[in-house]
Amino acid sequence: MTNIILSDMSASITEFKKNPMLTVAAGKGLPVLILNRNVPVFYCIPAKAYEELMDYLEDLELNAVAESRKGQATIRVSLDDL
């Protein structure tokens, strides 16, 4: 059986259990694929990388909203009305 691997670094679940923080550090800020009997089970993603991913997804969602509203009529509003 073949699997798609979306990480340059991998570690066994045994290595991960022995020292999770060392596994995270080995990824140098990038996700680490965790394997169980050579089968991918999850990606260990550092907090900063996860936050960047969530920001990127939010930007994509906001861009989709902006694109869907493109061409709609505009409404003038003064700051005092807000």
N, C-alpha and C positions, 0 to 999 in steps of 0.2 A: 504494500500500500504506500502511495506517495503522499506527501504533505507539502503544502505551501509554507515556506518559512519566511517570515517578514522581519527578520532580525539578523544582524551580523554576529551576534554573540548568543551562545546557548549554554545551558547548564542542566545537570540532572536534578531531579527532585531531591535526591539524597544530598547532593552538594548544597542545594538551596536550604534544606532543613538544618544542615550543620552550621551554616553561617549566612543568613539571609542578607545582612548588610554588606558582606564581602561580595556576594553575588551581584547586588545592586551596584556596588562600586566598580566591579569588573566591566560593567556596561558603559562606563564613562559618560553617564548622562543619557544613554540611549536604552531602549527596551532590551531585555534579556529573555530569550525564549526558554521556558522551563519544560524539560522532557521527562516523561515517565515511561521507562522501557522503550526509549527512542521514539516515543509518540508525543507530539506537542500537546501540552495540557493548558498552559497559560503563558502570558507575557508579564514579566515583572517590569513595571514602568515607574521610573523615579517620579516623585511628586511634581517637580518642575516641568518635566516632559508632558505629564498628564495635564497640568494647568495650561500649557501652551496648546495642546491638542484641543482642549475644551474651548479656549479662546478662538482658535481657528474655526471650529465648528459653529460657534456663535456668529462669527463674522460671515460664514457661508449662509447661515439662516437669515441674517439681517440683509445680506446682499440679495437673497431670493425675494424678500419682502419688498425691497427697493425696486427690483426689476419688475415685480408684479404691479407696482404702482406707477411705473413709468408711463408717461403720456396722459395720466389723469389730470383733470382740471385742478388748478391751484387755488387756494383760498388765502387772501390777504388777511393777516391778523396783526394788530399792534401789540406791543409788549404790555400796554395797560389793560388789554382785554384778557390777558393770561392771568 
